[in-house]
Amino acid sequence: QVQLVESGGGLVQAGDSLRLSCVASGRTFHIYAMAWFRQAPGKEREFVAGITGSGRSTDYASSVKGRFTVSRDNAENTVYLQMNSLKPEDTAVYYCATDKKPYGTYQAELRDKEYACWGRGTQVTVSS
């Protein structure tokens, strides 16, 4: 199973920006769709953003669309989440995850894929 390590979280003020990184192990990183999820205290984990194996297509939760940008650098086995105009409601532990099957092997929207491998998460806290 792929090992994922998130980094880049921190404490910021509303309106600030952060860039999260997720570094994956393995030689087949580029063939899997990836996604970012987040979980706030007392709430269920929710989809934030997803990206195809090639990086050509992305999807976002409505709450972050226009503010967050997901990208990937397959040469570095890394997925990024650029977060701009942060709001207090963005406060959560952010996790990256990889689809359990190679991209293209089954049909599903990025937010609906069967993500199976998860990182340990990185805390993002946005103050008012």
C-alpha angles and dihedrals in degrees: 000000000000117000116222128193121190125201141162102073123133148133115298139158125253110280094029127117136234134181118213122201131201118194118197132200124225139058098260099061092123095062096060131079113234134203144187121227132178137202124200123197111285093006136100122256110270136197115254108170140343137196134194123242092260093044091235096117132042139178133199140194111252090242093063103029111125093020104057128054125194120202139158140212106205092187088063097036088236136135121197136201114199108199118194132176091021119202131201089250088063089070108121145105107280120214133187121213140183129222114254092230132046115269113269096028094099138017118249140124113258092250091052100047121119102255109192110165119064138185123226093254139239124243120241117188122182118191125204 
